[in-house]
Amino acid sequence: MKKRKEVVSVKKEEQEELDEQKDVEVKEDPEVSETEVEDAGEDNLKAELDEMEDKFLRARAEIANMSNRFKNERELLVRYRSQDLGKKLLPAIDNLERAMAIEVDDEQGASLKKGISMVLESLHIALKEEGIEEIPAMGEIFDPNLHQAVQTIPAGEDVPAETIVEVLQKGYKLQDRVLRASMVIVAQ
């Protein structure tokens, strides 16, 4: 309320200054009629109104832009919320897969391996539910956006060039984002 009174008093002061300027202009040039002075005052007010309207429209556009930008950022946060957790779980999954690769020949080792298999399967299901999936690599054409070549071997008749012949470490992606590229050996 206090600010409104201040604004009104400032406007009154500006109007009084404009009125004084009109009086001075009329006194200095007796050939200028009152209608011309009023027209000049109206033109000034219209110019001020146009300027204020322009500022208002620019501020409104800026607010709309900020709102859209924040909305897009929120959507990205929701879409990729599992990214950090997925990156932290990948080494544990790698270790469980290495444990599964060990051959066992006794009953106790077989039951331990079965338990590890169940844990690994649960982790794969949880990752899939969050949108994290393995990047296909074995036998695929090498794609530097998805795969990291750590070694090359000569291409032969049975293996065409630019084909992945061995996967050293699985790669994973979340939606369209690569969490970790597949480490592969490529035929060249």
FIDOVO-605271 format. One record per residue (C-alpha): residue in three letters; x, y, z. Coordinates in nm, 2 decimals, padded with zeros to 4 digits, m for minus. Example, Ala and Ser with C-alpha at 12.3 -4.5 7.8 and 13.67 -1.06 7.14 Angstrom:
<nodes>
+---------+--------+--------+--------+
! residuo !   east !  north !     up !
+---------+--------+--------+--------+
!     ala !  01.23 ! m00.45 !  00.78 !
!     ser !  01.37 ! m00.11 !  00.71 !
+---------+--------+--------+--------+
</nodes>
This chain:
<nodes>
+---------+--------+--------+--------+
! residuo !   east !  north !     up !
+---------+--------+--------+--------+
!     met !  00.00 !  00.00 !  00.00 !
!     lys !  00.28 !  00.23 !  00.09 !
!     lys !  00.46 !  00.17 ! m00.24 !
!     arg !  00.14 !  00.24 ! m00.43 !
!     lys !  00.11 !  00.58 ! m00.26 !
!     glu !  00.48 !  00.65 ! m00.34 !
!     val !  00.42 !  00.56 ! m00.71 !
!     val !  00.11 !  00.78 ! m00.72 !
!     ser !  00.30 !  01.07 ! m00.57 !
!     val !  00.59 !  01.02 ! m00.81 !
!     lys !  00.34 !  01.02 ! m01.10 !
!     lys !  00.18 !  01.34 ! m00.97 !
!     glu !  00.52 !  01.51 ! m00.95 !
!     glu !  00.60 !  01.40 ! m01.30 !
!     gln !  00.26 !  01.53 ! m01.42 !
!     glu !  00.32 !  01.87 ! m01.24 !
!     glu !  00.66 !  01.89 ! m01.41 !
!     leu !  00.50 !  01.83 ! m01.75 !
!     asp !  00.23 !  02.09 ! m01.68 !
!     glu !  00.50 !  02.34 ! m01.58 !
!     gln !  00.69 !  02.27 ! m01.90 !
!     lys !  00.37 !  02.32 ! m02.10 !
!     asp !  00.32 !  02.66 ! m01.93 !
!     val !  00.68 !  02.76 ! m02.01 !
!     glu !  00.64 !  02.65 ! m02.37 !
!     val !  00.32 !  02.85 ! m02.40 !
!     lys !  00.47 !  03.16 ! m02.24 !
!     glu !  00.78 !  03.14 ! m02.47 !
!     asp !  00.59 !  03.09 ! m02.79 !
!     pro !  00.26 !  03.28 ! m02.80 !
!     glu !  00.18 !  03.14 ! m03.14 !
!     val !  00.15 !  02.78 ! m03.00 !
!     ser ! m00.21 !  02.70 ! m02.92 !
!     glu ! m00.33 !  02.51 ! m02.62 !
!     thr ! m00.44 !  02.22 ! m02.85 !
!     glu ! m00.09 !  02.18 ! m02.98 !
!     val !  00.04 !  02.17 ! m02.63 !
!     glu ! m00.22 !  01.91 ! m02.53 !
!     asp ! m00.14 !  01.71 ! m02.85 !
!     ala !  00.23 !  01.71 ! m02.75 !
!     gly !  00.14 !  01.60 ! m02.40 !
!     glu ! m00.07 !  01.32 ! m02.54 !
!     asp !  00.21 !  01.21 ! m02.77 !
!     asn !  00.45 !  01.20 ! m02.48 !
!     leu !  00.20 !  00.99 ! m02.28 !
!     lys !  00.14 !  00.75 ! m02.57 !
!     ala !  00.52 !  00.71 ! m02.61 !
!     glu !  00.55 !  00.63 ! m02.24 !
!     leu !  00.26 !  00.39 ! m02.27 !
!     asp !  00.41 !  00.22 ! m02.57 !
!     glu !  00.75 !  00.19 ! m02.38 !
!     met !  00.58 !  00.04 ! m02.07 !
!     glu !  00.38 ! m00.20 ! m02.28 !
!     asp !  00.70 ! m00.31 ! m02.46 !
!     lys !  00.87 ! m00.37 ! m02.12 !
!     phe !  00.57 ! m00.56 ! m02.00 !
!     leu !  00.56 ! m00.79 ! m02.31 !
!     arg !  00.94 ! m00.85 ! m02.28 !
!     ala !  00.91 ! m00.94 ! m01.91 !
!     arg !  00.61 ! m01.18 ! m01.99 !
!     ala !  00.82 ! m01.35 ! m02.26 !
!     glu !  01.12 ! m01.39 ! m02.03 !
!     ile !  00.90 ! m01.55 ! m01.76 !
!     ala !  00.75 ! m01.79 ! m02.02 !
!     asn !  01.10 ! m01.88 ! m02.14 !
!     met !  01.22 ! m01.94 ! m01.78 !
!     ser !  00.91 ! m02.16 ! m01.72 !
!     asn !  00.98 ! m02.37 ! m02.03 !
!     arg !  01.35 ! m02.40 ! m01.94 !
!     phe !  01.27 ! m02.52 ! m01.58 !
!     lys !  01.01 ! m02.76 ! m01.71 !
!     asn !  01.26 ! m02.92 ! m01.95 !
!     glu !  01.52 ! m02.94 ! m01.68 !
!     arg !  01.27 ! m03.12 ! m01.45 !
!     glu !  01.18 ! m03.36 ! m01.72 !
!     leu !  01.55 ! m03.44 ! m01.78 !
!     leu !  01.60 ! m03.49 ! m01.41 !
!     val !  01.31 ! m03.74 ! m01.39 !
!     arg !  01.42 ! m03.92 ! m01.71 !
!     tyr !  01.78 ! m03.97 ! m01.60 !
!     arg !  01.73 ! m04.00 ! m01.22 !
!     ser !  01.88 ! m04.35 ! m01.22 !
!     gln !  02.20 ! m04.25 ! m01.39 !
!     asp !  02.43 ! m04.21 ! m01.08 !
!     leu !  02.29 ! m04.52 ! m00.91 !
!     gly !  02.34 ! m04.73 ! m01.23 !
!     lys !  02.70 ! m04.61 ! m01.26 !
!     lys !  02.77 ! m04.71 ! m00.90 !
!     leu !  02.61 ! m05.06 ! m00.94 !
!     leu !  02.79 ! m05.15 ! m01.27 !
!     pro !  03.12 ! m05.26 ! m01.10 !
!     ala !  02.93 ! m05.48 ! m00.86 !
!     ile !  02.75 ! m05.64 ! m01.15 !
!     asp !  03.08 ! m05.70 ! m01.33 !
!     asn !  03.22 ! m05.87 ! m01.02 !
!     leu !  02.91 ! m06.10 ! m00.99 !
!     glu !  02.94 ! m06.19 ! m01.35 !
!     arg !  03.31 ! m06.28 ! m01.30 !
!     ala !  03.20 ! m06.50 ! m01.01 !
!     met !  02.95 ! m06.67 ! m01.23 !
!     ala !  03.22 ! m06.75 ! m01.48 !
!     ile !  03.41 ! m06.96 ! m01.23 !
!     glu !  03.37 ! m07.34 ! m01.27 !
!     val !  03.27 ! m07.53 ! m00.96 !
!     asp !  03.27 ! m07.90 ! m00.91 !
!     asp !  03.13 ! m07.95 ! m00.56 !
!     glu !  02.78 ! m07.92 ! m00.43 !
!     gln !  02.85 ! m07.63 ! m00.19 !
!     gly !  03.01 ! m07.42 ! m00.47 !
!     ala !  02.72 ! m07.50 ! m00.70 !
!     ser !  02.47 ! m07.37 ! m00.44 !
!     leu !  02.68 ! m07.06 ! m00.39 !
!     lys !  02.69 ! m07.00 ! m00.76 !
!     lys !  02.31 ! m07.04 ! m00.78 !
!     gly !  02.27 ! m06.77 ! m00.51 !
!     ile !  02.50 ! m06.54 ! m00.70 !
!     ser !  02.30 ! m06.60 ! m01.01 !
!     met !  01.98 ! m06.51 ! m00.83 !
!     val !  02.13 ! m06.18 ! m00.70 !
!     leu !  02.27 ! m06.10 ! m01.05 !
!     glu !  01.93 ! m06.17 ! m01.21 !
!     ser !  01.76 ! m05.94 ! m00.95 !
!     leu !  02.00 ! m05.66 ! m01.03 !
!     his !  01.94 ! m05.70 ! m01.40 !
!     ile !  01.57 ! m05.68 ! m01.36 !
!     ala !  01.60 ! m05.37 ! m01.13 !
!     leu !  01.82 ! m05.20 ! m01.39 !
!     lys !  01.58 ! m05.29 ! m01.67 !
!     glu !  01.29 ! m05.14 ! m01.47 !
!     glu !  01.48 ! m04.82 ! m01.44 !
!     gly !  01.55 ! m04.80 ! m01.81 !
!     ile !  01.92 ! m04.92 ! m01.79 !
!     glu !  02.00 ! m05.18 ! m02.05 !
!     glu !  02.31 ! m05.36 ! m02.18 !
!     ile !  02.46 ! m05.22 ! m02.50 !
!     pro !  02.47 ! m05.50 ! m02.76 !
!     ala !  02.83 ! m05.56 ! m02.88 !
!     met !  02.93 ! m05.91 ! m02.97 !
!     gly !  02.92 ! m05.95 ! m03.35 !
!     glu !  02.79 ! m05.59 ! m03.40 !
!     ile !  02.95 ! m05.32 ! m03.62 !
!     phe !  03.18 ! m05.10 ! m03.41 !
!     asp !  03.02 ! m04.77 ! m03.31 !
!     pro !  03.26 ! m04.53 ! m03.13 !
!     asn !  02.95 ! m04.37 ! m02.96 !
!     leu !  02.87 ! m04.70 ! m02.79 !
!     his !  03.19 ! m04.90 ! m02.79 !
!     gln !  03.55 ! m04.84 ! m02.68 !
!     ala !  03.81 ! m05.03 ! m02.88 !
!     val !  04.10 ! m05.14 ! m02.67 !
!     gln !  04.25 ! m05.37 ! m02.93 !
!     thr !  04.23 ! m05.46 ! m03.29 !
!     ile !  04.29 ! m05.78 ! m03.48 !
!     pro !  04.33 ! m05.84 ! m03.85 !
!     ala !  04.00 ! m05.91 ! m04.03 !
!     gly !  03.96 ! m06.25 ! m04.19 !
!     glu !  03.73 ! m06.42 ! m04.43 !
!     asp !  03.49 ! m06.53 ! m04.15 !
!     val !  03.50 ! m06.19 ! m03.97 !
!     pro !  03.44 ! m05.87 ! m04.17 !
!     ala !  03.62 ! m05.54 ! m04.09 !
!     glu !  03.48 ! m05.31 ! m03.82 !
!     thr !  03.31 ! m05.61 ! m03.65 !
!     ile !  03.34 ! m05.66 ! m03.27 !
!     val !  03.50 ! m06.00 ! m03.21 !
!     glu !  03.52 ! m06.00 ! m02.83 !
!     val !  03.37 ! m05.80 ! m02.54 !
!     leu !  03.60 ! m05.74 ! m02.25 !
!     gln !  03.36 ! m05.54 ! m02.04 !
!     lys !  02.99 ! m05.49 ! m02.10 !
!     gly !  02.85 ! m05.14 ! m02.17 !
!     tyr !  02.52 ! m05.00 ! m02.04 !
!     lys !  02.30 ! m04.71 ! m02.14 !
!     leu !  02.01 ! m04.53 ! m01.98 !
!     gln !  01.74 ! m04.44 ! m02.23 !
!     asp !  01.96 ! m04.27 ! m02.50 !
!     arg !  02.26 ! m04.19 ! m02.27 !
!     val !  02.56 ! m04.41 ! m02.25 !
!     leu !  02.65 ! m04.48 ! m01.89 !
!     arg !  02.95 ! m04.69 ! m01.98 !
!     ala !  03.08 ! m04.78 ! m02.32 !
!     ser !  03.15 ! m05.15 ! m02.40 !
!     met !  03.53 ! m05.23 ! m02.40 !
!     val !  03.58 ! m05.44 ! m02.71 !
!     ile !  03.83 ! m05.60 ! m02.95 !
!     val !  03.76 ! m05.51 ! m03.31 !
!     ala !  03.85 ! m05.67 ! m03.64 !
!     gln !  04.02 ! m05.44 ! m03.89 !
+---------+--------+--------+--------+
</nodes>
